[in-house]
Amino acid sequence: MFQLPTVATRWAGRVFLWGAAPPFPLEELEEALRRRGMEILRAGVVEIVFAFPEWTRPHRVIPHQIRTERGLRIRDPWAIPWLIRFGYEEPRAEVEGITLDGEAIYLLARDLDLDAVEACVAAPGWQRCIAGFWVERGPAVRIQPGPEEATWAAAWLKGILPPESRHLFEGILEEAARRGIGWVVLYREREAGLDLESRRRIEGMLLLARALRRYRVEIPELEALETVPLDALG
C-alpha cells in the first residue's frame, strides 16, 4: 500500500490523480477541480495499490509477499519493487497476493505481466487510475504530456520526503544533473543512506510514474484549471 498526498478525481468515467507544487495548497487544488466539474473521489492522504495483470486469466493481482528462487522472503512494501527489478530474472519466484476483489491468490512471477503495472485507488473499491497530473505555477496555461518517468516522480518527491531525506534527495538530483546521468541510477548507488520510509516513498513514486500516463500542467493561478484542455486525453 502506497500513501500519497493527492486528489483523486473521476471525469468522463476515468480516474485521475492530481498533485500541486507550492504555492498551490492541496485543499485549494481540490476546490478548483470541483469547480471544473470533476467528481472528487478522495483528497488528502490517499491509499494506492499496485497490481499486475495475469497473462492467462482476467485477474489483476496485488502481490503481498514473494519467495524468491533462492528462498528469500520479500514482504510488503518491497514485494512489488522486487518484482519490477528482479521478477524476469527469477521467473519461478512464488508470489502470494490478492485480486482486486480480495480473493487470495498464489502463482509464479512468470504468470504476471510485470511490464504492465497498474495503480488503483480506494474510491470505494479499487478503481484503476489512468493518468496523473502535476500542477505548478507558470506564466500561462500549458499542459505537457508524457514527461519522463523519473522527472515526473522527482517533482512529487520534493514535497513528500521528510526534510533530512529531501536534502539528500535534492543533492542526488543536482549531482546527477551535473554528471549527465539519470537520478535513479545515482539513487540506486546511494539508497542505503536513506531511511526505509523515504526509500519506500521513492520506490512508490517510481512505480506510480510507471503505472500512469503523466502530465505536467503550468498555470498562473488555480482558477486557470478550468481552461486546461483535458478533452483530448485518452
N, C-alpha and C positions, 0 to 999 in steps of 0.2 A: 504494500500500500504506500502510495506517494502522496504527501500532503503539500498543497501549493496554494499560496495566496492568489486568488484569481476570481473572475466572474465567469460562470458557465451559463451560456445562453442557448436558446433554441430559436431558430429563424428559418422559415420555409422548410421545416422538417429536419433541419440539420443542427448539430450541436457544435458550438464554438467555445473556445477558451480565450479569455482576454486578460492581459496584464498591462500595467502602466508604469512608466518611469516618472519620478518627481519632475515637475510639481503637481502631477495629476494623482490625487488620492484614489484608492480603490473604490471607496464609497461613492465618490463623485462620478467615477467611471461607470459604476453600476447605474446611477440615475440617468446618465447620458444615454446609455444603451436602452434603458427602459423608455425614455422619451422617443428614441428612434423606433420603438415598437417591437423590440425583442422581448421574448419571454425569458425571465430570469429563472434559471433552474437552481443555481447555487451561487453564493457570493461569500467571500471571506476565505477561510482556510478550507479548501475543497479536497475531498479524498478522490484519488485517481488510481486505477489499477491498470496493469498492462497485460494483454492477452495475445496469444498466438493462435492462428487457425491450424486445425489439423489438416493433414494432406488428404485423407480419405473419408472423413466424416464431417458433417456440418457443425462442428463444435468450435467454440472459442475457449481456450484453456488458459487459466490464470495459474502459473506454476508457483508452488509454495516451498518445495524442497527438491533438491537434486542429490542423487547418489551417483558420483562420478564413476567412470570405468576403473579408477584407481581406488575406489572405496571411500572416498571423502564425502562427507555430507555438507551440502551448501544450503543454508536456510535463508528465508526472508530476513532482511531485504536484499540479499545478494544473489538469490537464485536466478532472477531474470538477467541481471548484468552478466552473470557467469554464462548463461545460455547464449547471450549475444556474442560474447568474446570467445567461448570455447566449445559451444554446442556442436558445431560442424566437425571439430577435431575429435570429439568423443561422442559419436552418434548413438552409442549404446548406453549412454548415461540414463539412469532411471529418473523419471520426472513424476512427482506427486503434485496434484493440484486440484482445482475445481473448475467446472464450466461456469459460464455467466449465470446459469440458473442455480448454482450452488451444488451441483452433483459432483461427488468425489470422483477423481479420475486418475489412472495410473498408466503411463506409457513411456516410450523412449524418446530421447531428444530428436532422433531422426524422424519421428512421427509428426513433428511440428514444422511449420513454415517459419523459420527463425528470421527470415528477411522481411516478414510482414507483420511486425509488432503493431498492435493497436492499443489506443488509450481509451479508457471508459471512465465515466464519472457517475457517481451515485446520485440519481436525479429524479425520482427514486428508481430502484432497479439500476442495472448497469446500462448506461447509454453511451454508445460509441461517439467519440469526438472526432471530427474530421479535419478541423483547422484550428490554429492558434494565432492570435494577434498580439503583437507588442506595440503599444501606443506610446509615442513620445512627442515632445514639442518640436515643431518645425515651422518654417516661415509660411508654409502654405499646405493645403491638403494634398497629401501624396501617399499612395499605397504601393509598397514594394513587395511583389510576390516572390516567394522562394528564396529568401536569404539562406546562406549556407548554415547547416545544422549547428555547428559549433558557435558561430557568431550569434545566431538567434538565442541559443541556450545561454551564452555568456551575458547577454543583456538582462535576462531574467535573474541569473545567479547573483549579479551585483546587488540585487535588492533582497535576496532571501538568505544569504550566508551571514552568520554572526560576524561581528566586527573584526575579530582577530583573523578568522579564516578569510574574510573578504579582502583584508590587506594582503595576505599571502596569495590569494587568487588573482588579485589585480597585478601583483608582481609577476605571476606566471604569464598573464596576458601581455604585459609590457615586454618581458624578455622574449616571449615567443614572437611578437611583432618585430622586435629588434633583430632577431635571428632569422626571421623569414620562415618560420615553421608554424604548423598548426598548434594551438594552445593545448589541445587534447594530448598530443604527443608529449609535450613537456609535463603536463599534469600527470600522466602515467608514470613518469620518472620521479615525480615529487609527491605522489599521493600519500605516501606513508607519513609525511609531515603534517597532514591534516587530520583532525579528529574524525571519528567514524560518522557522526551525524552530518558533518559538512560533506564528507565523501558520499554519503547516501543521497544528499540533495543534488550534488553534482551529477551522480550517476542517473538519478531520476530525471533531471532536466535533459540530459543527453538522450535518454530513452524517449522522452516526450517529443523532443525535436525530431527524432527519427520516425515517430508514430504519426505526426500531424503534417498537414500542409501548412507551411509557415508564411506569415505575412508581417511586414513591419509598416506601421502607419505613422506618418508625420502629420500633425495638426497644430494650428496655433492655439486653439482652445478646445476644451472637451465638447462644447456645443457644435463644433465643426464635424463631429462624428456623424451628424445627420446627413452630411453631404459626401461621406466616403462612399465610393461606388462599389457596393457589395453584390449587386445583382448578377454579375458575371461569374461569381465564384461557383465552382463545381461542388 
